[in-house]
Amino acid sequence: MKSGLMCCVLLLLCACSGGESESGGHVWKEQTDMIDKARDVEDLLGTANARQRQRIEEQAQ
């Protein structure tokens, strides 16, 4: 009985360990990369927006 329980525990531990697919990358790598790219674009747009506001204020004076 104890050895059967121990085998089940070991099987669960082996099945749940890892977290990487067979290709060696993270399962959600493509999605996380897209999120990072979106953050970069958001920063770029925020910078462009700030520059445009500054130019508008300079022209208004």
N, CA, C and O atoms as a Tinker XYZ file with bonds, in Angstrom:
   244  protein
     1  N      0.833000   -1.197000    0.000000    73     2
     2  CA     0.000000    0.000000    0.000000    64     1     3
     3  C      0.876000    1.259000    0.000000    63     2     4     5
     4  O      0.622000    2.205000   -0.746000    81     3
     5  N      1.905000    1.253000    0.844000    73     3     6
     6  CA     2.777000    2.418000    0.931000    64     5     7
     7  C      3.567000    2.614000   -0.358000    63     6     8     9
     8  O      3.779000    3.747000   -0.789000    81     7
     9  N      3.999000    1.531000   -0.969000    73     7    10
    10  CA     4.777000    1.669000   -2.199000    64     9    11
    11  C      3.887000    2.164000   -3.342000    63    10    12    13
    12  O      4.355000    2.898000   -4.212000    81    11
    13  N      2.622000    1.774000   -3.348000    73    11    14
    14  CA     1.695000    2.263000   -4.366000    64    13    15
    15  C      1.450000    3.752000   -4.213000    63    14    16    17
    16  O      1.406000    4.484000   -5.202000    81    15
    17  N      1.293000    4.195000   -2.993000    73    15    18
    18  CA     1.103000    5.612000   -2.714000    64    17    19
    19  C      2.351000    6.402000   -3.078000    63    18    20    21
    20  O      2.263000    7.496000   -3.636000    81    19
    21  N      3.513000    5.845000   -2.760000    73    19    22
    22  CA     4.777000    6.510000   -3.080000    64    21    23
    23  C      4.949000    6.620000   -4.594000    63    22    24    25
    24  O      5.424000    7.643000   -5.087000    81    23
    25  N      4.572000    5.587000   -5.330000    73    23    26
    26  CA     4.660000    5.633000   -6.794000    64    25    27
    27  C      3.746000    6.706000   -7.362000    63    26    28    29
    28  O      4.129000    7.415000   -8.293000    81    27
    29  N      2.556000    6.834000   -6.820000    73    27    30
    30  CA     1.618000    7.869000   -7.285000    64    29    31
    31  C      2.165000    9.264000   -7.014000    63    30    32    33
    32  O      2.053000   10.145000   -7.866000    81    31
    33  N      2.750000    9.474000   -5.852000    73    31    34
    34  CA     3.326000   10.769000   -5.504000    64    33    35
    35  C      4.485000   11.105000   -6.433000    63    34    36    37
    36  O      4.583000   12.229000   -6.926000    81    35
    37  N      5.361000   10.136000   -6.672000    73    35    38
    38  CA     6.488000   10.362000   -7.564000    64    37    39
    39  C      6.023000   10.640000   -8.987000    63    38    40    41
    40  O      6.595000   11.484000   -9.676000    81    39
    41  N      4.997000    9.940000   -9.424000    73    39    42
    42  CA     4.450000   10.165000  -10.759000    64    41    43
    43  C      3.894000   11.580000  -10.883000    63    42    44    45
    44  O      4.115000   12.240000  -11.898000    81    43
    45  N      3.184000   12.050000   -9.877000    73    43    46
    46  CA     2.648000   13.414000   -9.906000    64    45    47
    47  C      3.759000   14.448000   -9.898000    63    46    48    49
    48  O      3.686000   15.448000  -10.612000    81    47
    49  N      4.787000   14.213000   -9.093000    73    47    50
    50  CA     5.905000   15.163000   -9.048000    64    49    51
    51  C      6.630000   15.231000  -10.389000    63    50    52    53
    52  O      7.005000   16.311000  -10.846000    81    51
    53  N      6.821000   14.088000  -11.007000    73    51    54
    54  CA     7.501000   14.075000  -12.307000    64    53    55
    55  C      6.647000   14.718000  -13.384000    63    54    56    57
    56  O      7.167000   15.401000  -14.266000    81    55
    57  N      5.343000   14.504000  -13.319000    73    55    58
    58  CA     4.445000   15.055000  -14.330000    64    57    59
    59  C      4.314000   16.563000  -14.185000    63    58    60    61
    60  O      4.133000   17.262000  -15.182000    81    59
    61  N      4.402000   17.071000  -12.979000    73    59    62
    62  CA     4.208000   18.504000  -12.749000    64    61    63
    63  C      5.501000   19.295000  -12.813000    63    62    64    65
    64  O      5.457000   20.522000  -12.903000    81    63
    65  N      6.631000   18.647000  -12.769000    73    63    66
    66  CA     7.881000   19.391000  -12.810000    64    65    67
    67  C      8.203000   19.776000  -14.237000    63    66    68    69
    68  O      7.609000   19.250000  -15.179000    81    67
    69  N      9.119000   20.671000  -14.396000    73    67    70
    70  CA     9.508000   21.108000  -15.740000    64    69    71
    71  C      8.895000   22.452000  -16.028000    63    70    72    73
    72  O      9.298000   23.453000  -15.435000    81    71
    73  N      7.949000   22.500000  -16.906000    73    71    74
    74  CA     7.345000   23.768000  -17.284000    64    73    75
    75  C      7.829000   24.252000  -18.628000    63    74    76    77
    76  O      7.433000   25.321000  -19.091000    81    75
    77  N      8.680000   23.472000  -19.253000    73    75    78
    78  CA     9.176000   23.834000  -20.572000    64    77    79
    79  C      8.691000   22.801000  -21.567000    63    78    80    81
    80  O      8.589000   21.616000  -21.252000    81    79
    81  N      8.393000   23.259000  -22.763000    73    79    82
    82  CA     7.959000   22.331000  -23.787000    64    81    83
    83  C      9.152000   21.581000  -24.355000    63    82    84    85
    84  O     10.292000   21.835000  -23.965000    81    83
    85  N      8.900000   20.670000  -25.263000    73    83    86
    86  CA     9.979000   19.871000  -25.828000    64    85    87
    87  C     10.958000   20.710000  -26.630000    63    86    88    89
    88  O     12.124000   20.337000  -26.764000    81    87
    89  N     10.510000   21.829000  -27.162000    73    87    90
    90  CA    11.400000   22.676000  -27.952000    64    89    91
    91  C     12.378000   23.459000  -27.076000    63    90    92    93
    92  O     13.279000   24.122000  -27.590000    81    91
    93  N     12.203000   23.383000  -25.759000    73    91    94
    94  CA    13.139000   24.027000  -24.858000    64    93    95
    95  C     12.715000   25.417000  -24.433000    63    94    96    97
    96  O     13.405000   26.047000  -23.632000    81    95
    97  N     11.607000   25.910000  -24.943000    73    95    98
    98  CA    11.136000   27.239000  -24.578000    64    97    99
    99  C      9.921000   27.165000  -23.686000    63    98   100   101
   100  O      9.351000   26.095000  -23.477000    81    99
   101  N      9.537000   28.283000  -23.174000    73    99   102
   102  CA     8.363000   28.382000  -22.336000    64   101   103
   103  C      7.116000   28.191000  -23.185000    63   102   104   105
   104  O      7.093000   28.576000  -24.354000    81   103
   105  N      6.091000   27.604000  -22.610000    73   103   106
   106  CA     4.868000   27.306000  -23.348000    64   105   107
   107  C      4.232000   28.580000  -23.889000    63   106   108   109
   108  O      3.708000   28.583000  -25.003000    81   107
   109  N      4.270000   29.649000  -23.124000    73   107   110
   110  CA     3.608000   30.901000  -23.509000    64   109   111
   111  C      4.610000   31.922000  -24.032000    63   110   112   113
   112  O      4.314000   33.117000  -24.012000    81   111
   113  N      5.771000   31.506000  -24.494000    73   111   114
   114  CA     6.826000   32.419000  -24.911000    64   113   115
   115  C      6.357000   33.399000  -25.978000    63   114   116   117
   116  O      6.670000   34.588000  -25.904000    81   115
   117  N      5.614000   32.919000  -26.965000    73   115   118
   118  CA     5.160000   33.802000  -28.034000    64   117   119
   119  C      4.244000   34.898000  -27.479000    63   118   120   121
   120  O      4.346000   36.060000  -27.873000    81   119
   121  N      3.352000   34.518000  -26.565000    73   119   122
   122  CA     2.447000   35.506000  -25.984000    64   121   123
   123  C      3.189000   36.496000  -25.094000    63   122   124   125
   124  O      2.896000   37.692000  -25.130000    81   123
   125  N      4.130000   36.029000  -24.307000    73   123   126
   126  CA     4.869000   36.959000  -23.445000    64   125   127
   127  C      5.750000   37.886000  -24.271000    63   126   128   129
   128  O      5.947000   39.046000  -23.907000    81   127
   129  N      6.282000   37.378000  -25.384000    73   127   130
   130  CA     7.062000   38.244000  -26.272000    64   129   131
   131  C      6.184000   39.342000  -26.861000    63   130   132   133
   132  O      6.622000   40.486000  -26.984000    81   131
   133  N      4.956000   39.004000  -27.225000    73   131   134
   134  CA     4.044000   40.007000  -27.782000    64   133   135
   135  C      3.681000   41.056000  -26.729000    63   134   136   137
   136  O      3.542000   42.234000  -27.057000    81   135
   137  N      3.529000   40.648000  -25.489000    73   135   138
   138  CA     3.242000   41.602000  -24.414000    64   137   139
   139  C      4.416000   42.561000  -24.246000    63   138   140   141
   140  O      4.216000   43.763000  -24.072000    81   139
   141  N      5.632000   42.041000  -24.295000    73   139   142
   142  CA     6.818000   42.898000  -24.187000    64   141   143
   143  C      6.885000   43.887000  -25.346000    63   142   144   145
   144  O      7.218000   45.055000  -25.145000    81   143
   145  N      6.575000   43.431000  -26.547000    73   143   146
   146  CA     6.582000   44.326000  -27.706000    64   145   147
   147  C      5.512000   45.400000  -27.553000    63   146   148   149
   148  O      5.740000   46.559000  -27.899000    81   147
   149  N      4.346000   45.020000  -27.036000    73   147   150
   150  CA     3.271000   45.992000  -26.833000    64   149   151
   151  C      3.680000   47.050000  -25.816000    63   150   152   153
   152  O      3.343000   48.223000  -25.977000    81   151
   153  N      4.394000   46.655000  -24.782000    73   151   154
   154  CA     4.873000   47.631000  -23.789000    64   153   155
   155  C      5.871000   48.603000  -24.422000    63   154   156   157
   156  O      5.853000   49.802000  -24.143000    81   155
   157  N      6.738000   48.064000  -25.277000    73   155   158
   158  CA     7.705000   48.925000  -25.962000    64   157   159
   159  C      6.997000   49.934000  -26.862000    63   158   160   161
   160  O      7.372000   51.106000  -26.903000    81   159
   161  N      5.979000   49.481000  -27.579000    73   159   162
   162  CA     5.212000   50.376000  -28.454000    64   161   163
   163  C      4.479000   51.418000  -27.628000    63   162   164   165
   164  O      4.401000   52.582000  -28.021000    81   163
   165  N      3.940000   51.007000  -26.482000    73   163   166
   166  CA     3.242000   51.946000  -25.607000    64   165   167
   167  C      4.191000   53.045000  -25.123000    63   166   168   169
   168  O      3.821000   54.219000  -25.090000    81   167
   169  N      5.399000   52.665000  -24.752000    73   167   170
   170  CA     6.398000   53.653000  -24.329000    64   169   171
   171  C      6.749000   54.599000  -25.473000    63   170   172   173
   172  O      6.874000   55.806000  -25.269000    81   171
   173  N      6.905000   54.057000  -26.660000    73   171   174
   174  CA     7.234000   54.866000  -27.828000    64   173   175
   175  C      6.118000   55.866000  -28.134000    63   174   176   177
   176  O      6.383000   57.035000  -28.414000    81   175
   177  N      4.880000   55.403000  -28.077000    73   175   178
   178  CA     3.748000   56.296000  -28.337000    64   177   179
   179  C      3.615000   57.365000  -27.253000    63   178   180   181
   180  O      3.264000   58.509000  -27.544000    81   179
   181  N      3.893000   56.994000  -26.019000    73   179   182
   182  CA     3.840000   57.972000  -24.933000    64   181   183
   183  C      4.884000   59.063000  -25.115000    63   182   184   185
   184  O      4.608000   60.237000  -24.867000    81   183
   185  N      6.070000   58.686000  -25.544000    73   183   186
   186  CA     7.133000   59.660000  -25.802000    64   185   187
   187  C      6.761000   60.581000  -26.954000    63   186   188   189
   188  O      6.953000   61.794000  -26.872000    81   187
   189  N      6.231000   60.007000  -28.023000    73   187   190
   190  CA     5.825000   60.811000  -29.177000    64   189   191
   191  C      4.704000   61.770000  -28.795000    63   190   192   193
   192  O      4.681000   62.916000  -29.245000    81   191
   193  N      3.784000   61.306000  -27.974000    73   191   194
   194  CA     2.679000   62.143000  -27.526000    64   193   195
   195  C      3.196000   63.315000  -26.687000    63   194   196   197
   196  O      2.729000   64.443000  -26.846000    81   195
   197  N      4.143000   63.057000  -25.808000    73   195   198
   198  CA     4.700000   64.115000  -24.971000    64   197   199
   199  C      5.427000   65.160000  -25.826000    63   198   200   201
   200  O      5.316000   66.359000  -25.569000    81   199
   201  N      6.167000   64.706000  -26.836000    73   199   202
   202  CA     6.855000   65.643000  -27.729000    64   201   203
   203  C      5.860000   66.502000  -28.506000    63   202   204   205
   204  O      6.058000   67.705000  -28.675000    81   203
   205  N      4.800000   65.873000  -28.969000    73   203   206
   206  CA     3.799000   66.621000  -29.729000    64   205   207
   207  C      3.120000   67.671000  -28.844000    63   206   208   209
   208  O      2.889000   68.797000  -29.285000    81   207
   209  N      2.806000   67.312000  -27.619000    73   207   210
   210  CA     2.192000   68.278000  -26.700000    64   209   211
   211  C      3.138000   69.452000  -26.432000    63   210   212   213
   212  O      2.717000   70.606000  -26.362000    81   211
   213  N      4.418000   69.129000  -26.285000    73   211   214
   214  CA     5.403000   70.171000  -26.030000    64   213   215
   215  C      5.483000   71.119000  -27.225000    63   214   216   217
   216  O      5.555000   72.334000  -27.035000    81   215
   217  N      5.471000   70.601000  -28.429000    73   215   218
   218  CA     5.513000   71.451000  -29.625000    64   217   219
   219  C      4.273000   72.329000  -29.721000    63   218   220   221
   220  O      4.356000   73.501000  -30.087000    81   219
   221  N      3.133000   71.756000  -29.392000    73   219   222
   222  CA     1.874000   72.533000  -29.435000    64   221   223
   223  C      1.934000   73.658000  -28.413000    63   222   224   225
   224  O      1.528000   74.780000  -28.717000    81   223
   225  N      2.424000   73.391000  -27.218000    73   223   226
   226  CA     2.534000   74.435000  -26.192000    64   225   227
   227  C      3.509000   75.525000  -26.617000    63   226   228   229
   228  O      3.273000   76.707000  -26.369000    81   227
   229  N      4.618000   75.120000  -27.266000    73   227   230
   230  CA     5.595000   76.112000  -27.716000    64   229   231
   231  C      4.993000   77.003000  -28.809000    63   230   232   233
   232  O      5.274000   78.200000  -28.858000    81   231
   233  N      4.178000   76.428000  -29.673000    73   231   234
   234  CA     3.555000   77.212000  -30.740000    64   233   235
   235  C      2.474000   78.135000  -30.188000    63   234   236   237
   236  O      2.228000   79.210000  -30.735000    81   235
   237  N      1.833000   77.715000  -29.108000    73   235   238
   238  CA     0.762000   78.521000  -28.521000    64   237   239
   239  C      1.317000   79.766000  -27.818000    63   238   240   241
   240  O      0.592000   80.744000  -27.640000    81   239
   241  N      2.569000   79.740000  -27.426000    73   239   242
   242  CA     3.134000   80.883000  -26.699000    64   241   243
   243  C      3.580000   81.969000  -27.585000    63   242   244
   244  O      4.075000   82.991000  -27.109000    81   243
